């Protein structure tokens, strides 16, 4: 595995899983008033575009992290619908 | 400009600027209680790693968006320090 690929895997580990404590916090507080639904939907759309970019260029880290990232962002969006006021 | 580069620029437009309505919402509500500081700092660290990845592979969209993304995430972190309880 080229070292750039390892770097991309580590970078994606951070930017993809960063959202997990945010999701946990919102579900724990049972409040998503401060979460912007425009943020969430725009981010989801962008992640799907990065996924296409990764597929086109065959960049493995970008493909993997954006699939996981899309799923996690859906969880935050569900929290917004459930707890957003 | 190769079409993959245009795709990366559009994808980054979404994922980078998505955070702007989130920042605006927190500053408008003067409340960042729901924002996870672990989310924010982990995301910032990951963005800086993606920046290095982009520099190593010479991927222009990744370089540009991660510089802007880092700056925007600092704004959200400042909001957390100012309004987080």
Backbone of each chain as nested JSON, in Angstrom:
{
  "chains": [
    {"id": "A", "residues": [
      {"number": 1, "name": "UNK", "atoms": {"N": [0.849, -1.205, 0.0], "CA": [0.0, 0.0, 0.0], "C": [0.88, 1.249, 0.0]}},
      {"number": 2, "name": "UNK", "atoms": {"N": [0.661, 2.184, -0.961], "CA": [1.497, 3.394, -0.975], "C": [1.254, 4.223, 0.283]}},
      {"number": 3, "name": "UNK", "atoms": {"N": [2.298, 4.971, 0.704], "CA": [2.204, 5.719, 1.965], "C": [1.126, 6.801, 1.883]}},
      {"number": 4, "name": "UNK", "atoms": {"N": [0.876, 7.314, 0.66], "CA": [-0.184, 8.319, 0.51], "C": [-1.544, 7.706, 0.833]}},
      {"number": 5, "name": "UNK", "atoms": {"N": [-1.69, 6.403, 0.51], "CA": [-2.954, 5.735, 0.782], "C": [-3.158, 5.559, 2.293]}},
      {"number": 6, "name": "UNK", "atoms": {"N": [-2.067, 5.246, 2.99], "CA": [-2.135, 5.114, 4.457], "C": [-2.524, 6.468, 5.065]}},
      {"number": 7, "name": "UNK", "atoms": {"N": [-1.889, 7.54, 4.555], "CA": [-2.196, 8.894, 5.028], "C": [-3.669, 9.224, 4.817]}},
      {"number": 8, "name": "UNK", "atoms": {"N": [-4.2, 8.87, 3.651], "CA": [-5.614, 9.111, 3.347], "C": [-6.535, 8.31, 4.248]}},
      {"number": 9, "name": "UNK", "atoms": {"N": [-6.105, 7.101, 4.601], "CA": [-6.915, 6.266, 5.483], "C": [-6.965, 6.862, 6.892]}},
      {"number": 10, "name": "UNK", "atoms": {"N": [-5.819, 7.366, 7.362], "CA": [-5.767, 7.979, 8.699], "C": [-6.56, 9.289, 8.71]}},
      {"number": 11, "name": "UNK", "atoms": {"N": [-6.374, 10.106, 7.678], "CA": [-7.095, 11.385, 7.582], "C": [-8.605, 11.147, 7.594]}},
      {"number": 12, "name": "UNK", "atoms": {"N": [-9.041, 10.151, 6.831], "CA": [-10.466, 9.827, 6.745], "C": [-11.005, 9.278, 8.049]}},
      {"number": 13, "name": "UNK", "atoms": {"N": [-10.158, 8.562, 8.769], "CA": [-10.53, 8.039, 10.092], "C": [-10.959, 9.213, 10.977]}},
      {"number": 14, "name": "UNK", "atoms": {"N": [-10.195, 10.301, 10.906], "CA": [-10.491, 11.49, 11.719], "C": [-11.743, 12.21, 11.211]}},
      {"number": 15, "name": "UNK", "atoms": {"N": [-11.765, 12.591, 9.933], "CA": [-12.879, 13.422, 9.448], "C": [-14.194, 12.649, 9.384]}},
      {"number": 16, "name": "UNK", "atoms": {"N": [-14.129, 11.32, 9.181], "CA": [-15.369, 10.541, 9.1], "C": [-15.934, 10.253, 10.483]}},
      {"number": 17, "name": "UNK", "atoms": {"N": [-15.068, 9.796, 11.402], "CA": [-15.554, 9.396, 12.719], "C": [-15.722, 10.576, 13.668]}},
      {"number": 18, "name": "UNK", "atoms": {"N": [-15.223, 11.755, 13.286], "CA": [-15.386, 12.968, 14.107], "C": [-16.857, 13.208, 14.43]}},
      {"number": 19, "name": "UNK", "atoms": {"N": [-17.717, 12.879, 13.491], "CA": [-19.143, 13.167, 13.653], "C": [-19.805, 12.255, 14.706]}},
      {"number": 20, "name": "UNK", "atoms": {"N": [-19.163, 11.144, 15.045], "CA": [-19.764, 10.204, 16.013], "C": [-20.019, 10.86, 17.383]}},
      {"number": 21, "name": "UNK", "atoms": {"N": [-19.008, 11.532, 18.002], "CA": [-19.328, 12.209, 19.278], "C": [-20.423, 13.269, 19.129]}},
      {"number": 22, "name": "UNK", "atoms": {"N": [-20.502, 13.893, 17.933], "CA": [-21.567, 14.885, 17.697], "C": [-22.948, 14.205, 17.679]}},
      {"number": 23, "name": "UNK", "atoms": {"N": [-23.041, 13.074, 16.996], "CA": [-24.301, 12.312, 16.951], "C": [-24.672, 11.857, 18.367]}},
      {"number": 24, "name": "UNK", "atoms": {"N": [-23.676, 11.312, 19.1], "CA": [-23.923, 10.821, 20.461], "C": [-24.403, 11.942, 21.38]}},
      {"number": 25, "name": "UNK", "atoms": {"N": [-23.798, 13.124, 21.208], "CA": [-24.152, 14.253, 22.065], "C": [-25.619, 14.658, 21.859]}},
      {"number": 26, "name": "UNK", "atoms": {"N": [-26.02, 14.733, 20.599], "CA": [-27.386, 15.135, 20.259], "C": [-28.409, 14.1, 20.774]}},
      {"number": 27, "name": "UNK", "atoms": {"N": [-28.088, 12.805, 20.6], "CA": [-28.999, 11.752, 21.072], "C": [-29.049, 11.731, 22.602]}},
      {"number": 28, "name": "UNK", "atoms": {"N": [-27.898, 12.013, 23.245], "CA": [-27.823, 12.027, 24.718], "C": [-28.623, 13.207, 25.281]}},
      {"number": 29, "name": "UNK", "atoms": {"N": [-28.441, 14.389, 24.672], "CA": [-29.15, 15.591, 25.135], "C": [-30.621, 15.57, 24.711]}},
      {"number": 30, "name": "UNK", "atoms": {"N": [-30.956, 14.683, 23.771], "CA": [-32.295, 14.641, 23.165], "C": [-32.687, 16.027, 22.646]}},
      {"number": 31, "name": "UNK", "atoms": {"N": [-31.712, 16.698, 22.08], "CA": [-31.933, 18.048, 21.559], "C": [-31.032, 18.299, 20.352]}},
      {"number": 32, "name": "UNK", "atoms": {"N": [-31.646, 18.737, 19.252], "CA": [-30.862, 19.026, 18.044], "C": [-31.277, 20.382, 17.481]}},
      {"number": 33, "name": "UNK", "atoms": {"N": [-31.664, 21.263, 18.402], "CA": [-32.114, 22.596, 18.005], "C": [-31.001, 23.376, 17.306]}},
      {"number": 34, "name": "UNK", "atoms": {"N": [-29.774, 23.235, 17.824], "CA": [-28.648, 24.011, 17.276], "C": [-28.11, 23.435, 15.965]}},
      {"number": 35, "name": "UNK", "atoms": {"N": [-28.455, 22.176, 15.676], "CA": [-27.946, 21.555, 14.445], "C": [-28.689, 22.162, 13.253]}},
      {"number": 36, "name": "UNK", "atoms": {"N": [-27.918, 22.651, 12.274], "CA": [-28.513, 23.255, 11.078], "C": [-28.859, 22.164, 10.069]}},
      {"number": 37, "name": "UNK", "atoms": {"N": [-30.136, 22.118, 9.667], "CA": [-30.557, 21.116, 8.69], "C": [-29.953, 21.416, 7.309]}},
      {"number": 38, "name": "UNK", "atoms": {"N": [-29.642, 22.673, 7.063], "CA": [-28.973, 23.032, 5.79], "C": [-27.548, 22.468, 5.797]}},
      {"number": 39, "name": "UNK", "atoms": {"N": [-26.876, 22.591, 6.95], "CA": [-25.543, 21.993, 7.114], "C": [-25.606, 20.503, 6.785]}},
      {"number": 40, "name": "UNK", "atoms": {"N": [-26.535, 19.825, 7.431], "CA": [-26.613, 18.381, 7.344], "C": [-26.905, 17.869, 5.925]}},
      {"number": 41, "name": "UNK", "atoms": {"N": [-27.876, 18.474, 5.263], "CA": [-28.239, 18.001, 3.922], "C": [-27.173, 18.378, 2.884]}},
      {"number": 42, "name": "UNK", "atoms": {"N": [-26.582, 19.582, 3.038], "CA": [-25.526, 19.997, 2.103], "C": [-24.315, 19.083, 2.25]}},
      {"number": 43, "name": "UNK", "atoms": {"N": [-23.975, 18.751, 3.506], "CA": [-22.837, 17.868, 3.773], "C": [-23.069, 16.495, 3.145]}},
      {"number": 44, "name": "UNK", "atoms": {"N": [-24.272, 15.985, 3.298], "CA": [-24.613, 14.672, 2.749], "C": [-24.478, 14.657, 1.218]}},
      {"number": 45, "name": "UNK", "atoms": {"N": [-24.969, 15.698, 0.593], "CA": [-24.869, 15.828, -0.861], "C": [-23.406, 15.887, -1.29]}},
      {"number": 46, "name": "UNK", "atoms": {"N": [-22.607, 16.678, -0.575], "CA": [-21.181, 16.816, -0.882], "C": [-20.434, 15.505, -0.725]}},
      {"number": 47, "name": "UNK", "atoms": {"N": [-20.77, 14.762, 0.328], "CA": [-20.13, 13.469, 0.578], "C": [-20.4, 12.515, -0.589]}},
      {"number": 48, "name": "UNK", "atoms": {"N": [-21.632, 12.527, -1.082], "CA": [-21.982, 11.667, -2.217], "C": [-21.199, 12.07, -3.472]}},
      {"number": 49, "name": "UNK", "atoms": {"N": [-20.953, 13.386, -3.635], "CA": [-20.148, 13.848, -4.776], "C": [-18.686, 13.41, -4.634]}},
      {"number": 50, "name": "UNK", "atoms": {"N": [-18.135, 13.483, -3.394], "CA": [-16.759, 13.015, -3.154], "C": [-16.639, 11.52, -3.442]}},
      {"number": 51, "name": "UNK", "atoms": {"N": [-17.713, 10.794, -3.155], "CA": [-17.741, 9.355, -3.423], "C": [-17.571, 9.104, -4.928]}},
      {"number": 52, "name": "UNK", "atoms": {"N": [-18.298, 9.87, -5.721], "CA": [-18.177, 9.747, -7.185], "C": [-16.751, 10.115, -7.625]}},
      {"number": 53, "name": "UNK", "atoms": {"N": [-16.184, 11.184, -7.032], "CA": [-14.806, 11.624, -7.32], "C": [-13.819, 10.487, -7.037]}},
      {"number": 54, "name": "UNK", "atoms": {"N": [-13.978, 9.847, -5.884], "CA": [-13.104, 8.735, -5.502], "C": [-13.226, 7.563, -6.459]}},
      {"number": 55, "name": "UNK", "atoms": {"N": [-14.456, 7.282, -6.879], "CA": [-14.688, 6.166, -7.808], "C": [-14.039, 6.464, -9.163]}},
      {"number": 56, "name": "UNK", "atoms": {"N": [-14.238, 7.695, -9.651], "CA": [-13.67, 8.101, -10.95], "C": [-12.143, 7.988, -10.952]}},
      {"number": 57, "name": "UNK", "atoms": {"N": [-11.484, 8.462, -9.863], "CA": [-10.017, 8.445, -9.802], "C": [-9.462, 7.162, -9.182]}},
      {"number": 58, "name": "UNK", "atoms": {"N": [-10.345, 6.277, -8.714], "CA": [-9.887, 5.028, -8.085], "C": [-9.12, 5.247, -6.802]}},
      {"number": 59, "name": "UNK", "atoms": {"N": [-9.542, 6.274, -6.008], "CA": [-8.859, 6.583, -4.754], "C": [-9.579, 5.87, -3.594]}},
      {"number": 60, "name": "UNK", "atoms": {"N": [-8.985, 4.759, -3.177], "CA": [-9.605, 3.872, -2.179], "C": [-10.014, 4.591, -0.88]}},
      {"number": 61, "name": "UNK", "atoms": {"N": [-9.104, 5.391, -0.25], "CA": [-9.509, 6.021, 1.016], "C": [-10.726, 6.921, 0.844]}},
      {"number": 62, "name": "UNK", "atoms": {"N": [-10.783, 7.642, -0.261], "CA": [-11.899, 8.57, -0.498], "C": [-13.2, 7.79, -0.685]}},
      {"number": 63, "name": "UNK", "atoms": {"N": [-13.141, 6.66, -1.357], "CA": [-14.337, 5.826, -1.548], "C": [-14.845, 5.292, -0.202]}},
      {"number": 64, "name": "UNK", "atoms": {"N": [-13.944, 4.647, 0.551], "CA": [-14.341, 4.028, 1.834], "C": [-14.934, 5.051, 2.794]}},
      {"number": 65, "name": "UNK", "atoms": {"N": [-14.19, 6.147, 3.026], "CA": [-14.622, 7.11, 4.051], "C": [-15.915, 7.81, 3.679]}},
      {"number": 66, "name": "UNK", "atoms": {"N": [-16.132, 8.022, 2.388], "CA": [-17.356, 8.734, 2.02], "C": [-18.599, 7.848, 2.074]}},
      {"number": 67, "name": "UNK", "atoms": {"N": [-18.422, 6.542, 1.922], "CA": [-19.562, 5.628, 2.134], "C": [-19.954, 5.656, 3.621]}},
      {"number": 68, "name": "UNK", "atoms": {"N": [-18.944, 5.504, 4.495], "CA": [-19.221, 5.511, 5.944], "C": [-19.757, 6.88, 6.364]}},
      {"number": 69, "name": "UNK", "atoms": {"N": [-19.134, 7.945, 5.833], "CA": [-19.543, 9.313, 6.168], "C": [-20.992, 9.593, 5.805]}},
      {"number": 70, "name": "UNK", "atoms": {"N": [-21.418, 9.079, 4.659], "CA": [-22.811, 9.274, 4.231], "C": [-23.762, 8.627, 5.234]}},
      {"number": 71, "name": "UNK", "atoms": {"N": [-23.453, 7.407, 5.662], "CA": [-24.302, 6.692, 6.618], "C": [-24.375, 7.444, 7.954]}},
      {"number": 72, "name": "UNK", "atoms": {"N": [-23.221, 7.939, 8.431], "CA": [-23.195, 8.662, 9.708], "C": [-23.992, 9.959, 9.63]}},
      {"number": 73, "name": "UNK", "atoms": {"N": [-23.87, 10.657, 8.497], "CA": [-24.614, 11.907, 8.337], "C": [-26.119, 11.684, 8.296]}},
      {"number": 74, "name": "UNK", "atoms": {"N": [-26.528, 10.524, 7.799], "CA": [-27.952, 10.181, 7.819], "C": [-28.438, 10.047, 9.278]}},
      {"number": 75, "name": "UNK", "atoms": {"N": [-27.576, 9.482, 10.139], "CA": [-27.922, 9.35, 11.571], "C": [-28.132, 10.716, 12.232]}},
      {"number": 76, "name": "UNK", "atoms": {"N": [-27.264, 11.695, 11.878], "CA": [-27.411, 13.041, 12.443], "C": [-28.677, 13.717, 11.908]}},
      {"number": 77, "name": "UNK", "atoms": {"N": [-28.964, 13.47, 10.638], "CA": [-30.171, 14.028, 10.021], "C": [-31.421, 13.456, 10.707]}},
      {"number": 78, "name": "UNK", "atoms": {"N": [-31.399, 12.167, 11.018], "CA": [-32.523, 11.526, 11.721], "C": [-32.693, 12.139, 13.118]}},
      {"number": 79, "name": "UNK", "atoms": {"N": [-31.56, 12.429, 13.784], "CA": [-31.602, 13.066, 15.106], "C": [-32.231, 14.454, 14.998]}},
      {"number": 80, "name": "UNK", "atoms": {"N": [-31.891, 15.172, 13.93], "CA": [-32.442, 16.509, 13.717], "C": [-33.974, 16.41, 13.564]}},
      {"number": 81, "name": "UNK", "atoms": {"N": [-34.423, 15.442, 12.784], "CA": [-35.883, 15.268, 12.586], "C": [-36.551, 14.866, 13.89]}},
      {"number": 82, "name": "UNK", "atoms": {"N": [-35.839, 14.092, 14.71], "CA": [-36.421, 13.581, 15.957], "C": [-36.406, 14.642, 17.068]}},
      {"number": 83, "name": "UNK", "atoms": {"N": [-35.257, 15.342, 17.208], "CA": [-35.075, 16.228, 18.358], "C": [-34.961, 17.715, 18.009]}},
      {"number": 84, "name": "UNK", "atoms": {"N": [-34.904, 18.036, 16.713], "CA": [-34.781, 19.436, 16.307], "C": [-36.079, 20.171, 16.572]}},
      {"number": 85, "name": "UNK", "atoms": {"N": [-35.992, 21.399, 17.042], "CA": [-37.226, 22.149, 17.291], "C": [-37.261, 23.372, 16.393]}}
    ]},
    {"id": "B", "residues": [
      {"number": 1, "name": "UNK", "atoms": {"N": [-8.734, 21.851, -17.647], "CA": [-8.938, 21.202, -16.342], "C": [-9.647, 19.857, -16.54]}},
      {"number": 2, "name": "UNK", "atoms": {"N": [-9.083, 18.765, -16.003], "CA": [-9.749, 17.466, -16.161], "C": [-11.107, 17.467, -15.459]}},
      {"number": 3, "name": "UNK", "atoms": {"N": [-12.054, 16.655, -16.0], "CA": [-13.418, 16.669, -15.452], "C": [-13.446, 16.173, -14.004]}},
      {"number": 4, "name": "UNK", "atoms": {"N": [-12.484, 15.295, -13.642], "CA": [-12.437, 14.822, -12.254], "C": [-12.105, 15.982, -11.318]}},
      {"number": 5, "name": "UNK", "atoms": {"N": [-11.291, 16.929, -11.808], "CA": [-10.918, 18.086, -10.989], "C": [-12.141, 18.993, -10.763]}},
      {"number": 6, "name": "UNK", "atoms": {"N": [-12.95, 19.146, -11.827], "CA": [-14.181, 19.948, -11.698], "C": [-15.12, 19.286, -10.686]}},
      {"number": 7, "name": "UNK", "atoms": {"N": [-15.237, 17.956, -10.772], "CA": [-16.079, 17.198, -9.843], "C": [-15.605, 17.394, -8.401]}},
      {"number": 8, "name": "UNK", "atoms": {"N": [-14.292, 17.341, -8.2], "CA": [-13.71, 17.547, -6.866], "C": [-13.947, 18.949, -6.354]}},
      {"number": 9, "name": "UNK", "atoms": {"N": [-13.918, 19.914, -7.269], "CA": [-14.157, 21.304, -6.86], "C": [-15.612, 21.49, -6.429]}},
      {"number": 10, "name": "UNK", "atoms": {"N": [-16.543, 20.867, -7.166], "CA": [-17.969, 20.973, -6.82], "C": [-18.255, 20.227, -5.509]}},
      {"number": 11, "name": "UNK", "atoms": {"N": [-17.69, 19.023, -5.378], "CA": [-17.889, 18.229, -4.152], "C": [-17.39, 19.002, -2.934]}},
      {"number": 12, "name": "UNK", "atoms": {"N": [-16.224, 19.619, -3.066], "CA": [-15.635, 20.378, -1.963], "C": [-16.427, 21.631, -1.641]}},
      {"number": 13, "name": "UNK", "atoms": {"N": [-17.036, 22.21, -2.669], "CA": [-17.9, 23.381, -2.474], "C": [-19.009, 23.017, -1.482]}},
      {"number": 14, "name": "UNK", "atoms": {"N": [-19.569, 21.827, -1.65], "CA": [-20.643, 21.35, -0.767], "C": [-20.125, 21.012, 0.631]}},
      {"number": 15, "name": "UNK", "atoms": {"N": [-19.121, 20.123, 0.717], "CA": [-18.689, 19.657, 2.049], "C": [-17.968, 20.755, 2.84]}},
      {"number": 16, "name": "UNK", "atoms": {"N": [-17.321, 21.694, 2.146], "CA": [-16.613, 22.748, 2.873], "C": [-17.568, 23.837, 3.338]}},
      {"number": 17, "name": "UNK", "atoms": {"N": [-18.447, 24.29, 2.46], "CA": [-19.326, 25.402, 2.811], "C": [-20.566, 24.955, 3.582]}},
      {"number": 18, "name": "UNK", "atoms": {"N": [-20.804, 23.638, 3.657], "CA": [-21.937, 23.107, 4.435], "C": [-21.903, 23.631, 5.86]}},
      {"number": 19, "name": "UNK", "atoms": {"N": [-20.713, 23.796, 6.394], "CA": [-20.573, 24.183, 7.8], "C": [-20.969, 25.646, 8.045]}},
      {"number": 20, "name": "UNK", "atoms": {"N": [-21.035, 26.457, 6.996], "CA": [-21.355, 27.884, 7.172], "C": [-22.741, 28.084, 7.817]}},
      {"number": 21, "name": "UNK", "atoms": {"N": [-23.839, 27.447, 7.292], "CA": [-25.124, 27.605, 7.988], "C": [-25.075, 27.101, 9.437]}},
      {"number": 22, "name": "UNK", "atoms": {"N": [-24.231, 26.083, 9.698], "CA": [-24.089, 25.581, 11.07], "C": [-23.435, 26.636, 11.969]}},
      {"number": 23, "name": "UNK", "atoms": {"N": [-22.387, 27.273, 11.468], "CA": [-21.707, 28.335, 12.223], "C": [-22.678, 29.492, 12.466]}},
      {"number": 24, "name": "UNK", "atoms": {"N": [-23.4, 29.888, 11.392], "CA": [-24.344, 31.014, 11.493], "C": [-25.438, 30.716, 12.517]}},
      {"number": 25, "name": "UNK", "atoms": {"N": [-25.913, 29.468, 12.53], "CA": [-26.989, 29.085, 13.447], "C": [-26.533, 29.213, 14.914]}},
      {"number": 26, "name": "UNK", "atoms": {"N": [-25.338, 28.731, 15.174], "CA": [-24.801, 28.771, 16.543], "C": [-24.578, 30.223, 16.998]}},
      {"number": 27, "name": "UNK", "atoms": {"N": [-24.025, 31.051, 16.111], "CA": [-23.79, 32.465, 16.471], "C": [-25.116, 33.201, 16.629]}},
      {"number": 28, "name": "UNK", "atoms": {"N": [-26.117, 32.827, 15.792], "CA": [-27.428, 33.483, 15.868], "C": [-28.15, 33.094, 17.161]}},
      {"number": 29, "name": "UNK", "atoms": {"N": [-28.121, 31.811, 17.501], "CA": [-28.782, 31.332, 18.728], "C": [-27.989, 31.704, 19.982]}},
      {"number": 30, "name": "UNK", "atoms": {"N": [-26.716, 32.118, 19.779], "CA": [-25.783, 32.365, 20.89], "C": [-25.747, 31.155, 21.824]}},
      {"number": 31, "name": "UNK", "atoms": {"N": [-25.763, 29.985, 21.24], "CA": [-25.761, 28.749, 22.004], "C": [-25.049, 27.648, 21.226]}},
      {"number": 32, "name": "UNK", "atoms": {"N": [-24.058, 27.03, 21.879], "CA": [-23.327, 25.936, 21.235], "C": [-23.233, 24.747, 22.182]}},
      {"number": 33, "name": "UNK", "atoms": {"N": [-24.251, 24.597, 22.995], "CA": [-24.277, 23.523, 23.99], "C": [-24.277, 22.15, 23.316]}},
      {"number": 34, "name": "UNK", "atoms": {"N": [-25.018, 22.049, 22.209], "CA": [-25.152, 20.753, 21.525], "C": [-23.932, 20.399, 20.685]}},
      {"number": 35, "name": "UNK", "atoms": {"N": [-23.097, 21.404, 20.379], "CA": [-21.926, 21.136, 19.538], "C": [-20.887, 20.381, 20.362]}},
      {"number": 36, "name": "UNK", "atoms": {"N": [-20.427, 19.249, 19.831], "CA": [-19.432, 18.44, 20.532], "C": [-18.032, 18.969, 20.239]}},
      {"number": 37, "name": "UNK", "atoms": {"N": [-17.302, 19.29, 21.31], "CA": [-15.949, 19.817, 21.138], "C": [-15.012, 18.709, 20.617]}},
      {"number": 38, "name": "UNK", "atoms": {"N": [-15.337, 17.454, 20.931], "CA": [-14.542, 16.325, 20.398], "C": [-14.747, 16.25, 18.879]}},
      {"number": 39, "name": "UNK", "atoms": {"N": [-16.007, 16.433, 18.433], "CA": [-16.29, 16.488, 16.996], "C": [-15.429, 17.554, 16.333]}},
      {"number": 40, "name": "UNK", "atoms": {"N": [-15.482, 18.739, 16.914], "CA": [-14.844, 19.898, 16.293], "C": [-13.322, 19.762, 16.185]}},
      {"number": 41, "name": "UNK", "atoms": {"N": [-12.671, 19.332, 17.277], "CA": [-11.209, 19.224, 17.264], "C": [-10.739, 18.033, 16.409]}},
      {"number": 42, "name": "UNK", "atoms": {"N": [-11.497, 16.918, 16.46], "CA": [-11.126, 15.756, 15.643], "C": [-11.259, 16.097, 14.159]}},
      {"number": 43, "name": "UNK", "atoms": {"N": [-12.342, 16.816, 13.818], "CA": [-12.56, 17.215, 12.432], "C": [-11.417, 18.122, 11.939]}},
      {"number": 44, "name": "UNK", "atoms": {"N": [-11.025, 19.059, 12.784], "CA": [-9.949, 19.987, 12.43], "C": [-8.64, 19.236, 12.163]}},
      {"number": 45, "name": "UNK", "atoms": {"N": [-8.333, 18.292, 13.03], "CA": [-7.123, 17.481, 12.883], "C": [-7.177, 16.679, 11.576]}},
      {"number": 46, "name": "UNK", "atoms": {"N": [-8.338, 16.082, 11.305], "CA": [-8.51, 15.284, 10.09], "C": [-8.373, 16.13, 8.839]}},
      {"number": 47, "name": "UNK", "atoms": {"N": [-8.922, 17.341, 8.882], "CA": [-8.836, 18.251, 7.733], "C": [-7.37, 18.579, 7.435]}},
      {"number": 48, "name": "UNK", "atoms": {"N": [-6.588, 18.81, 8.497], "CA": [-5.168, 19.113, 8.303], "C": [-4.425, 17.905, 7.7]}},
      {"number": 49, "name": "UNK", "atoms": {"N": [-4.835, 16.688, 8.073], "CA": [-4.23, 15.482, 7.483], "C": [-4.611, 15.341, 6.006]}},
      {"number": 50, "name": "UNK", "atoms": {"N": [-5.881, 15.642, 5.662], "CA": [-6.302, 15.623, 4.253], "C": [-5.516, 16.645, 3.431]}},
      {"number": 51, "name": "UNK", "atoms": {"N": [-5.201, 17.772, 4.078], "CA": [-4.419, 18.816, 3.407], "C": [-3.049, 18.259, 3.011]}},
      {"number": 52, "name": "UNK", "atoms": {"N": [-2.406, 17.539, 3.933], "CA": [-1.108, 16.919, 3.65], "C": [-1.262, 15.883, 2.525]}},
      {"number": 53, "name": "UNK", "atoms": {"N": [-2.35, 15.083, 2.581], "CA": [-2.639, 14.085, 1.539], "C": [-2.745, 14.75, 0.169]}},
      {"number": 54, "name": "UNK", "atoms": {"N": [-3.473, 15.852, 0.111], "CA": [-3.644, 16.59, -1.145], "C": [-2.33, 17.137, -1.669]}},
      {"number": 55, "name": "UNK", "atoms": {"N": [-1.491, 17.643, -0.746], "CA": [-0.191, 18.2, -1.133], "C": [0.706, 17.091, -1.682]}},
      {"number": 56, "name": "UNK", "atoms": {"N": [0.733, 15.94, -0.975], "CA": [1.57, 14.807, -1.388], "C": [1.193, 14.316, -2.794]}},
      {"number": 57, "name": "UNK", "atoms": {"N": [-0.131, 14.208, -3.059], "CA": [-0.581, 13.688, -4.356], "C": [-0.816, 14.791, -5.393]}},
      {"number": 58, "name": "UNK", "atoms": {"N": [-0.647, 16.053, -4.979], "CA": [-0.857, 17.17, -5.897], "C": [-2.29, 17.287, -6.382]}},
      {"number": 59, "name": "UNK", "atoms": {"N": [-3.24, 16.984, -5.47], "CA": [-4.656, 17.057, -5.83], "C": [-5.226, 18.425, -5.437]}},
      {"number": 60, "name": "UNK", "atoms": {"N": [-5.332, 19.301, -6.441], "CA": [-5.7, 20.703, -6.21], "C": [-7.006, 20.883, -5.422]}},
      {"number": 61, "name": "UNK", "atoms": {"N": [-8.126, 20.181, -5.801], "CA": [-9.369, 20.424, -5.057], "C": [-9.22, 20.087, -3.572]}},
      {"number": 62, "name": "UNK", "atoms": {"N": [-8.5, 19.021, -3.284], "CA": [-8.33, 18.593, -1.888], "C": [-7.521, 19.625, -1.109]}},
      {"number": 63, "name": "UNK", "atoms": {"N": [-6.507, 20.197, -1.746], "CA": [-5.694, 21.228, -1.085], "C": [-6.544, 22.459, -0.774]}},
      {"number": 64, "name": "UNK", "atoms": {"N": [-7.224, 22.982, -1.807], "CA": [-8.005, 24.224, -1.65], "C": [-9.076, 24.073, -0.574]}},
      {"number": 65, "name": "UNK", "atoms": {"N": [-9.899, 23.019, -0.691], "CA": [-11.045, 22.89, 0.22], "C": [-10.623, 22.631, 1.65]}},
      {"number": 66, "name": "UNK", "atoms": {"N": [-9.501, 21.956, 1.84], "CA": [-9.1, 21.673, 3.214], "C": [-8.483, 22.883, 3.907]}},
      {"number": 67, "name": "UNK", "atoms": {"N": [-7.902, 23.794, 3.123], "CA": [-7.428, 25.052, 3.722], "C": [-8.64, 25.856, 4.203]}},
      {"number": 68, "name": "UNK", "atoms": {"N": [-9.635, 26.005, 3.313], "CA": [-10.84, 26.766, 3.678], "C": [-11.585, 26.064, 4.821]}},
      {"number": 69, "name": "UNK", "atoms": {"N": [-11.684, 24.73, 4.726], "CA": [-12.368, 23.937, 5.75], "C": [-11.745, 24.098, 7.127]}},
      {"number": 70, "name": "UNK", "atoms": {"N": [-10.43, 24.151, 7.171], "CA": [-9.733, 24.327, 8.45], "C": [-10.114, 25.666, 9.075]}},
      {"number": 71, "name": "UNK", "atoms": {"N": [-10.116, 26.715, 8.261], "CA": [-10.455, 28.056, 8.757], "C": [-11.892, 28.1, 9.279]}},
      {"number": 72, "name": "UNK", "atoms": {"N": [-12.828, 27.486, 8.54], "CA": [-14.237, 27.489, 8.952], "C": [-14.427, 26.705, 10.253]}},
      {"number": 73, "name": "UNK", "atoms": {"N": [-13.718, 25.578, 10.375], "CA": [-13.838, 24.785, 11.601], "C": [-13.293, 25.518, 12.817]}},
      {"number": 74, "name": "UNK", "atoms": {"N": [-12.301, 26.372, 12.6], "CA": [-11.791, 27.197, 13.704], "C": [-12.894, 28.155, 14.177]}},
      {"number": 75, "name": "UNK", "atoms": {"N": [-13.683, 28.702, 13.231], "CA": [-14.798, 29.597, 13.594], "C": [-15.833, 28.881, 14.465]}},
      {"number": 76, "name": "UNK", "atoms": {"N": [-16.125, 27.609, 14.138], "CA": [-17.098, 26.841, 14.933], "C": [-16.53, 26.52, 16.319]}},
      {"number": 77, "name": "UNK", "atoms": {"N": [-15.236, 26.249, 16.353], "CA": [-14.561, 25.974, 17.628], "C": [-14.589, 27.221, 18.524]}},
      {"number": 78, "name": "UNK", "atoms": {"N": [-14.387, 28.391, 17.921], "CA": [-14.45, 29.65, 18.677], "C": [-15.856, 29.857, 19.234]}},
      {"number": 79, "name": "UNK", "atoms": {"N": [-16.883, 29.515, 18.42], "CA": [-18.279, 29.625, 18.869], "C": [-18.52, 28.702, 20.054]}},
      {"number": 80, "name": "UNK", "atoms": {"N": [-17.939, 27.511, 19.997], "CA": [-18.096, 26.547, 21.088], "C": [-17.497, 27.112, 22.381]}},
      {"number": 81, "name": "UNK", "atoms": {"N": [-16.316, 27.718, 22.262], "CA": [-15.672, 28.3, 23.447], "C": [-16.481, 29.48, 23.982]}},
      {"number": 82, "name": "UNK", "atoms": {"N": [-17.113, 30.217, 23.045], "CA": [-17.849, 31.425, 23.43], "C": [-19.232, 31.079, 23.992]}},
      {"number": 83, "name": "UNK", "atoms": {"N": [-19.954, 30.166, 23.338], "CA": [-21.36, 29.924, 23.678], "C": [-21.634, 28.523, 24.246]}},
      {"number": 84, "name": "UNK", "atoms": {"N": [-20.619, 27.636, 24.23], "CA": [-20.843, 26.284, 24.739], "C": [-20.948, 26.303, 26.257]}},
      {"number": 85, "name": "UNK", "atoms": {"N": [-21.872, 25.495, 26.771], "CA": [-22.014, 25.466, 28.228], "C": [-21.711, 24.059, 28.746]}}
    ]}
  ]
}
